Amino acid sequence: MELRCGGVGSQAVGRRMDGDSRDGGGGGCKDAGSEDYENLPTSASLSTHMTAGAMAGILEHTVMYPVDSVKTRMQSLHPDPKAQYSSVYGALKKIMRTEGFWRPLRGLNVMMMGAGPAHAMYFACYENMKRTLNAVFHHQGNSHLANGIAGSMATLLHDAVMNPAEVVKQRMQMYNSPHRSALSCIRTVWRTEGLRAFYRSYTTQLTMNIPFQSIHFITYEFLQEQVNPHRGYNPQSHIISGGLAGALAAAATTPLDVCKTLLNTQENVALNLANISGRLSGMANAFRTVYQLNGLPGYFKGMQARVLYQMPSTAISWSVYEFFKYFLTKHKLESRTPY
């Protein structure tokens, strides 16, 4: 997909869609239709970022959803003896054999409905904040501080949309879940626990996702500088950088994810063992409960599944996002170019 025209100028101009620029020698390509990815307009439109982000989010969560289902179950603090798993592959085999072939996909529809708009706002906010903050913090090149802050700001919008979807999804993923459809789950939670239940884990989710996304974006942008310094459309570099960034961020924030899962699922057996009546709320209470029931190892339950989920997930997300950003911007440029 990378379009190049010979000569030094094709790499030297180096204007990029994320707002950075690298100036070099003169020359260039006369045919506008064969411009490089880095020579496209310096900032893609808001609609391009949102469309590319929505596609990335939907594909990322759809492809990796079965592994996400396993992760949720492996983070259970007191799982049913029939739902104890030693590996992601073994868990998938057991779930499909004992509960049905489609069981790992239960709740996928509500996740797709949330992922589209959440990721549209997420990437659009990130790109615009990154460009603005880079101009403030680092007049030339790329500022890791700007990338981290932009990722944190984007997370506020993303989680506001995704948190209710996460609550419904995780309750449907749990072993022996009474919820057979997303709509029935929403109705039951609304009727028995109220609107607050959909945002009970929001502060924990933000506490997890702000450091996760900061690590994720800083690592991704750093790796891009190493493996793709000209920022051309390079699928291999987007996959490698995205995958490694996601794996590192996922491993570092697993303890917070375990607490988030407990707050979302309100696991009855675990709460009874901890002598908690009613509903568990608050990150501090979740941390205490996890330690009370499982000690320090409890904070790392499901880490293997989380890393195995996030590594390909972020690789898919970045490669799909960068492709659609490239494709849509190039298409708009060509539609304005007279032949």
Disulfide bonds with the S-S distance in Angstrom:
none
